[in-house]
Amino acid sequence: MNIALLIIAVFLAVAIFLGIQARRGRDMDLEQWAVGGRGFGTLFVFLLLAGEIYTTFTFLGGSGWAYGEGGPAFYILSYGCLAYVISYWLLPAIWRYAKKHRLHSQSDFFVSKYNSQALGVLVSIVAVIAMVPSYLVLQLKGLGIIVSIASYGTISSNVAALIGAAAVTVYVMISGIRSSAWTAVIKDIMVLSVAIFLGLYLPFKFYGGVGDMFRQIQAHKPGFLALPGTGYDVPWFISTVLLTALGFYMWPHTFGSIFSARNERVFRRNAVYLPLYQLILLFVFFVGFAAILQVPGLTGDKVDLSLLKLSIKAFDPWLVGLIGAAGLLTALVPGSMLLMTSATVLSKNVYRAFAPSASEQRVNRLAKILVPFIAAVAWYFTVNSGKTIVLLLLLGYSFVTQLFPALIFSLFPNNFVNKWGAAAGIIVGVIIVTYVTVAQTTIGQILPFLPTSLADVNVGIVALLANLLVTVLVSLATRSFGAKEQPA
């Protein structure tokens, strides 16, 4: 075992130890396991939200897209800030309702708002579709890359992903959300330190400075740092920023973290401070840009290797191990949240919908039993996925953002949308995204009459507009059924 791999293994052991310590003195019922007893203050909620938002997508995907796509990567820098503005008003309203009704998951929220177990099942299915084949796969894929590269090829990425899936499974089953919050402290310190160090050191080492780096890239690849004329162009950029900002808090694991706060002031404070995390992305981009001329030739999903490939070129193995350890934690914290949320959603909102008499103990036990099975499914998708980390996340966003219209309407004092309209809108949106993804086509190809300026609009936004239209029309058409059933 080389020193880099040894350092990564030590950090993994520390993370599992913290998970064990996090549960001491607490009975891990569903209330503690899923939402931490609703006792987290500003710091822990901040770390949970940041831990879920800043993942291997940021660490490897951000640098990989800067390396492979150039200018379009800056969408990643844009959407978070817009989402934080929205969160200032959105999250307190969700938290107040969840606290009043003792909710544990995102599906609980929709069930309670629309008085429909069937809608809860639908939301759960969409959530799992969005999380497991895309977002959870993203974390395992990133973890596999980190361990494989840091081991200098000793361990294959597929085997590394399998080890990671097993580690995350153990981690989650021990103490649930508390282990994620505790480990997020170490993760944030590591990621902040590593990202800033790499983002400043590497451009100076290889180019003499950040400005000189950009000048050399422009000389070798003119226009690479701007948005292209087609594909990932201006319409794509705007629609993608909008899609991801609206869907930012629609991820079930992020939504569930809202319930863990002690009070609603936590969210307003975090709306002010979380944008600071966006600054980390600049340094991650700098690493990807620095790799363009130093480790050329990476294509397809191999662009996600750029940060680690450049690190191996620049540093001794012990420092590569510390960089890999930071990357490990960016996969472990959100990966654990995704696993736990998927298991909770399936047990509480799908199983219980068909077995309403099931006790809390049985539901809690089933959630923990499901964890290794979900991890195994995610690992299967990981070894069979050829998409880049960024494209995996965008696919997940296209699905999960379809929940946004029903959520927003549910917060209106006089909500005219009913369960039929909400369900129909979600189904239509998901069908559109699924068709475009499976057919491997684009909106421009499906609708050739569209002007060129709209041909590259993100499919998720097109699906969202269709979703909104269907939601309104079906709700109005079914008002006579007495379908508006929204509790206070």
C-alpha positions in Angstrom: 0.0 0.0 0.0 1.5 3.4 -1.0 1.5 6.4 1.3 -1.3 8.1 -0.6 -3.7 5.2 -0.3 -2.7 4.8 3.4 -3.6 8.4 4.2 -7.0 8.0 2.4 -7.7 4.8 4.4 -6.8 6.6 7.7 -9.3 9.4 6.9 -12.0 6.8 6.1 -11.4 5.1 9.4 -11.7 8.5 11.2 -15.0 9.2 9.5 -16.4 5.8 10.5 -15.2 6.4 14.1 -17.0 9.8 14.2 -20.1 8.1 12.9 -19.9 5.7 15.9 -19.3 8.5 18.3 -22.2 10.6 16.9 -24.8 8.0 18.0 -23.5 7.6 21.6 -26.2 8.1 24.2 -29.1 8.2 21.7 -31.7 5.8 20.7 -31.6 5.7 16.9 -35.3 5.8 16.1 -36.5 7.4 12.9 -36.7 10.9 14.5 -33.0 10.7 15.5 -31.8 8.7 12.5 -33.4 10.9 9.8 -33.7 14.4 11.2 -31.4 14.4 14.2 -34.2 15.0 16.7 -34.8 18.5 15.0 -32.1 19.9 17.3 -29.4 21.2 14.9 -28.4 24.8 15.2 -27.0 27.2 12.6 -23.5 25.6 12.4 -24.7 22.0 11.9 -27.4 22.9 9.4 -24.9 25.0 7.6 -22.5 22.0 7.4 -25.2 19.6 6.4 -26.4 21.8 3.6 -22.9 22.6 2.5 -21.9 18.9 2.8 -24.7 18.0 0.4 -24.2 20.8 -2.0 -20.4 20.7 -2.3 -19.6 17.1 -3.2 -17.4 15.2 -5.7 -19.4 17.2 -8.3 -17.6 20.3 -7.0 -14.2 18.7 -6.4 -13.9 16.6 -9.5 -16.8 17.6 -11.7 -16.2 21.3 -11.5 -12.5 21.0 -12.4 -13.4 18.4 -15.1 -15.9 20.6 -16.8 -13.5 23.6 -16.7 -11.0 21.3 -18.4 -13.3 19.8 -20.9 -15.8 22.5 -21.7 -14.3 25.9 -20.7 -16.8 28.8 -20.4 -20.0 26.7 -19.9 -18.5 25.5 -16.5 -19.3 28.9 -15.0 -23.0 27.9 -14.8 -21.9 26.0 -11.7 -20.7 29.3 -10.1 -24.0 31.1 -10.9 -26.9 28.9 -9.8 -25.9 28.5 -6.2 -26.1 32.2 -5.4 -29.6 32.5 -7.0 -30.7 29.4 -5.0 -29.6 31.0 -1.7 -31.6 34.1 -2.4 -34.7 31.9 -2.9 -33.9 29.9 0.3 -34.2 33.0 2.4 -38.0 32.9 2.0 -38.6 29.3 0.9 -36.9 27.3 3.6 -38.5 28.9 6.7 -42.0 28.3 5.3 -41.2 24.6 4.7 -39.6 24.2 8.2 -42.6 25.8 10.0 -45.0 23.4 8.3 -42.8 20.3 8.8 -42.3 21.1 12.5 -46.0 21.6 13.1 -46.8 18.2 11.4 -43.8 16.3 12.6 -42.6 15.4 9.1 -39.5 13.3 8.4 -39.1 13.4 4.6 -39.9 15.3 1.5 -42.7 12.9 0.6 -44.3 13.5 4.0 -44.6 17.2 3.1 -46.5 16.5 -0.2 -48.7 13.8 1.5 -49.7 16.3 4.2 -50.1 19.3 1.9 -52.3 17.5 -0.7 -53.8 14.9 1.6 -52.8 12.1 -0.8 -50.7 9.0 0.0 -50.6 8.3 -3.8 -49.0 11.6 -4.4 -46.4 10.8 -1.7 -45.6 7.5 -3.5 -45.2 9.3 -6.8 -42.9 11.9 -5.2 -40.9 9.1 -3.6 -40.4 7.3 -6.9 -39.3 10.5 -8.6 -36.9 11.2 -5.7 -35.3 7.8 -5.9 -35.0 8.0 -9.7 -33.3 11.4 -9.4 -31.0 10.3 -6.5 -29.8 6.8 -7.1 -29.0 6.5 -10.8 -27.5 10.0 -11.0 -26.6 11.8 -7.7 -25.6 8.7 -5.7 -23.8 7.2 -8.7 -22.0 10.6 -9.0 -20.6 10.2 -5.5 -19.5 6.6 -6.0 -18.0 7.4 -9.4 -16.0 10.2 -7.9 -14.9 8.1 -5.0 -13.8 5.4 -7.3 -11.8 7.9 -9.4 -10.1 9.3 -6.3 -9.0 6.0 -4.8 -7.9 4.5 -8.1 -5.8 7.5 -9.1 -4.4 8.0 -5.6 -3.4 4.4 -5.5 -1.4 4.9 -8.8 -3.5 2.2 -10.5 -3.2 -0.4 -7.8 -6.9 -0.5 -7.2 -9.3 -0.2 -10.2 -12.1 2.5 -10.1 -14.8 -0.2 -10.0 -13.3 -2.0 -7.0 -12.7 1.3 -5.3 -16.4 2.3 -5.9 -17.4 -1.1 -4.4 -15.3 -0.4 -1.3 -16.7 3.1 -1.1 -20.3 1.8 -1.3 -19.6 -0.7 1.5 -18.0 2.1 3.6 -20.9 4.5 3.1 -23.4 1.7 3.9 -21.7 1.0 7.3 -21.4 4.7 7.9 -25.1 5.4 7.4 -26.4 2.4 9.3 -24.5 3.3 12.4 -25.9 6.7 13.2 -27.8 8.3 10.3 -27.8 12.0 9.9 -25.6 12.8 12.9 -22.6 11.0 11.4 -22.9 13.1 8.3 -23.0 16.3 10.3 -20.0 15.4 12.4 -17.9 14.3 9.4 -18.9 17.4 7.5 -16.8 19.5 9.9 -13.6 17.7 8.8 -14.7 17.7 5.2 -15.3 21.4 5.0 -11.9 22.2 6.5 -10.2 19.8 4.2 -12.0 20.9 1.0 -11.5 24.6 1.8 -7.8 24.1 2.4 -7.1 21.8 -0.5 -9.2 23.8 -3.1 -7.6 27.1 -2.2 -4.1 25.6 -2.1 -4.4 23.9 -5.5 -6.2 26.8 -7.1 -3.4 29.2 -6.3 -0.4 26.9 -6.3 -0.9 25.1 -9.6 -1.4 28.1 -11.9 1.7 29.7 -10.4 3.8 26.5 -10.6 3.0 25.8 -14.3 2.2 29.2 -15.8 3.6 31.9 -13.4 0.2 33.1 -12.3 -3.6 33.0 -13.0 -3.5 35.7 -15.6 -0.7 34.1 -17.5 -2.5 30.8 -17.4 -5.6 32.3 -19.0 -3.5 34.0 -21.7 -1.7 30.8 -22.6 -5.0 28.9 -22.8 -6.5 31.6 -25.0 -3.4 31.4 -27.3 -3.6 27.6 -27.6 -7.4 27.3 -27.7 -9.0 30.6 -28.8 -12.5 31.2 -27.5 -12.4 28.2 -25.2 -13.1 30.3 -22.1 -16.3 31.8 -23.7 -19.7 30.2 -24.4 -19.9 28.5 -27.8 -22.3 29.4 -30.5 -24.2 26.1 -30.3 -24.6 23.3 -27.8 -23.7 24.7 -24.4 -24.5 28.2 -25.6 -26.2 31.2 -24.0 -29.8 29.7 -24.1 -28.5 26.5 -22.6 -26.5 28.5 -19.9 -29.5 30.6 -18.8 -32.0 27.7 -18.8 -29.5 25.5 -16.9 -28.9 28.1 -14.3 -32.6 28.6 -13.8 -33.3 24.8 -13.7 -30.6 24.1 -11.1 -31.5 27.1 -8.9 -35.2 26.1 -8.8 -34.2 22.5 -8.1 -31.5 23.3 -5.6 -33.6 22.4 -2.5 -35.8 19.9 -4.3 -33.3 17.1 -3.7 -34.9 14.9 -1.1 -31.8 14.7 1.1 -31.4 18.5 1.0 -35.2 18.9 1.7 -34.9 16.5 4.6 -32.1 18.5 6.1 -34.4 21.5 6.4 -36.4 19.5 9.0 -33.3 19.1 11.3 -33.0 22.8 12.1 -33.8 24.1 15.6 -35.6 27.2 14.4 -36.3 29.1 11.1 -33.7 31.8 11.8 -31.1 29.2 11.0 -32.0 29.4 7.3 -31.9 33.1 7.1 -28.4 33.2 8.6 -27.2 30.4 6.2 -28.7 32.3 3.2 -26.2 35.0 4.0 -23.2 32.8 4.7 -23.6 29.9 2.2 -22.7 32.1 -0.8 -19.2 32.2 0.6 -18.8 28.6 -0.5 -19.2 29.6 -4.1 -15.8 31.2 -3.9 -14.3 27.7 -3.5 -15.5 26.9 -7.0 -13.2 29.6 -8.5 -10.2 27.7 -7.2 -11.5 24.4 -8.4 -12.0 25.9 -11.9 -8.4 27.2 -11.8 -7.2 23.6 -11.2 -9.2 22.4 -14.2 -7.9 25.2 -16.4 -4.3 24.6 -15.2 -4.6 21.0 -16.4 -5.6 21.8 -19.9 -2.1 22.3 -21.2 -0.3 20.1 -18.6 -2.3 16.8 -18.9 -3.8 17.1 -22.4 -5.9 14.4 -24.2 -8.5 13.6 -21.6 -11.9 13.2 -23.3 -15.4 12.0 -22.4 -15.8 11.1 -18.8 -12.0 11.0 -18.4 -12.1 14.8 -18.0 -13.1 14.2 -14.4 -9.5 12.9 -13.8 -7.9 16.2 -14.5 -7.6 17.5 -10.9 -6.0 14.2 -9.7 -3.8 13.7 -12.8 -2.4 17.2 -12.4 -1.9 16.7 -8.7 0.1 13.5 -9.3 2.3 15.4 -11.8 2.9 18.2 -9.3 3.2 16.6 -5.9 4.7 13.8 -3.8 2.5 10.8 -3.0 1.8 11.9 0.6 0.3 15.2 -0.6 -1.7 13.4 -3.2 -3.0 11.3 -0.4 -4.2 14.4 1.5 -5.9 15.7 -1.7 -7.5 12.3 -2.2 -8.7 12.2 1.4 -10.4 15.6 0.9 -12.1 14.1 -2.2 -13.1 11.0 -0.2 -15.0 13.2 2.3 -16.8 15.1 -0.5 -18.2 11.7 -1.5 -18.8 10.3 1.9 -20.9 13.0 3.5 -23.4 13.6 0.6 -23.3 9.9 -0.3 -24.4 9.0 3.2 -27.2 11.5 3.1 -28.4 10.2 -0.3 -28.4 6.6 0.9 -30.2 7.4 4.2 -32.8 9.6 2.4 -33.5 7.0 -0.3 -34.0 4.3 2.4 -36.2 6.5 4.5 -38.3 7.5 1.6 -38.9 4.0 0.3 -39.7 2.6 3.8 -41.8 5.4 5.2 -43.5 6.8 2.1 -43.8 3.8 -0.2 -43.9 0.7 2.0 -46.1 2.4 4.6 -48.5 3.6 1.9 -49.3 -0.1 1.2 -48.9 -1.2 4.9 -50.5 1.7 6.9 -50.6 -0.4 10.1 -46.8 -0.9 10.1 -45.2 0.3 13.4 -42.5 3.0 13.6 -40.1 0.3 14.7 -40.8 -1.8 11.6 -40.5 1.2 9.3 -37.2 2.2 10.9 -35.8 -1.3 10.7 -36.8 -1.6 7.0 -35.1 1.7 6.2 -31.8 0.4 7.6 -32.2 -2.9 5.8 -32.7 -1.1 2.5 -29.5 0.8 2.8 -27.1 -1.9 1.5 -29.5 -2.9 -1.3 -29.7 0.7 -2.5 -25.9 1.0 -2.3 -25.6 -2.2 -4.4 -27.9 -0.8 -7.1 -26.0 2.5 -7.1 -22.7 0.6 -7.5 -24.2 -1.3 -10.5 -25.1 2.0 -12.2 -21.7 3.4 -11.4 -19.7 0.7 -13.2 -22.0 0.9 -16.2 -22.2 4.7 -16.5 -20.1 6.6 -19.1 -21.4 10.1 -18.3 -19.3 12.8 -16.8 -20.0 13.8 -13.2 -21.6 17.1 -14.3 -23.9 15.4 -16.8 -25.0 12.9 -14.2 -26.0 15.7 -11.9 -27.8 17.7 -14.6 -29.8 14.6 -15.4 -30.9 14.3 -11.8 -31.8 17.9 -11.7 -34.0 17.6 -14.7 -36.0 15.0 -12.8 -36.1 16.4 -9.3 -37.0 20.0 -10.4 -40.3 18.6 -11.6 -41.4 18.7 -8.0 -41.0 22.5 -7.7 -44.4 23.7 -9.1 -46.4 21.5 -6.7 -44.2 22.6 -3.8 -44.6 26.3 -4.6 -48.4 26.1 -5.1 -48.7 24.3 -1.8 -47.3 27.3 0.1 -49.9 29.7 -1.2 -52.5 30.6 1.4 -55.3 29.8 -1.1 -53.8 27.0 -3.2 -56.1 26.1 -6.2 -53.9 23.2 -7.2 -55.1 19.8 -6.1 -53.5 16.4 -5.9 -54.7 15.5 -9.4 -53.1 18.5 -11.0 -49.9 18.1 -9.0 -49.5 14.5 -9.9 -50.3 15.0 -13.6 -47.8 17.8 -13.9 -45.0 15.8 -12.2 -45.7 12.8 -14.5 -45.7 14.8 -17.7 -42.4 16.5 -16.7 -40.8 13.2 -15.9 -42.0 11.6 -19.1 -40.5 14.4 -21.2 -37.1 14.2 -19.5 -37.1 10.4 -19.7 -37.9 10.4 -23.4 -35.3 12.9 -24.3 -32.7 11.1 -22.2 -33.4 7.6 -23.5 -33.7 8.7 -27.1 -30.5 10.7 -26.7 -32.0 13.6 -28.6 -32.4 17.3 -28.0 -35.3 19.8 -27.8 -34.1 21.3 -31.1 -34.4 17.9 -32.8 -37.8 17.2 -31.3 -39.1 20.6 -32.2 -37.3 21.6 -35.4 -39.5 24.7 -35.9 -38.0 26.4 -32.8 -35.7 29.3 -33.6 -32.0 28.6 -33.4 -31.7 30.7 -30.2 -34.0 28.2 -28.4 -32.8 24.9 -29.8 -30.3 24.3 -27.0 -32.5 25.1 -24.1 -32.1 22.6 -21.2 -34.7 19.8 -21.5 -35.5 20.2 -17.8 -36.8 23.7 -18.3 -39.0 22.6 -21.2 -40.3 19.7 -19.1 -40.9 22.2 -16.2 -43.0 24.5 -18.4 -45.1 21.6 -19.6 -45.4 20.4 -16.0 -46.7 23.9 -14.9 -49.2 24.1 -17.7 -50.6 20.6 -17.1 -50.7 21.2 -13.3 -52.9 24.3 -13.7 -55.2 22.9 -16.4 -55.8 19.5 -14.6 -56.4 21.3 -11.3 -59.0 23.6 -12.9 -60.6 20.7 -14.7 -61.0 18.6 -11.6 -62.2 21.3 -9.1 -65.7 19.8 -9.3 -64.3 16.5 -7.9 -63.7 18.3 -4.6 -60.1 17.4 -5.1 -58.7 20.4 -3.3 -57.7 18.8 0.0 -55.0 20.9 1.6 -54.9 20.9 5.4 -54.0 24.1 7.3 
